[in-house]
Amino acid sequence: MKPANILTVFRNTINLWLRRKAQTGDFQAKVSEHRGKNNKIADWEKFRAFAETYGDKTQVEMAELWDEEISDRTISRALKKIGFTRKKRPTATVKEMNNYAKPLSNS
């Protein structure tokens, strides 16, 4: 039975740590570069006000109205990020009873 506080570390991982220690003098993890796309929208309060003003427009129209060049997909992601919804009804609708769940008759 293996004690719970012992970790399994592969020999390759140890070799990589030792090689990094020899090359850099330290075996700490490398600082990774930022991956992914840069946010084209930097001022989120400005975008929130823009969404409130032009929320009735399509995303393509909103992209054309934005100050900088931006795609409609970026507008879509930004609207989702700020929690902006295009729902017209404030409450959910109640589903009607389907045909299979008809009430029993007393005949």
PyMOL commands that set and color helices and strands:
alter all, ss='L'
color gray80, all
select helices_A, chain A and resi 11-24+44-54+59-65+72-82+99-101
alter helices_A, ss='H'
color red, helices_A
deselect
rebuild
show_as cartoon
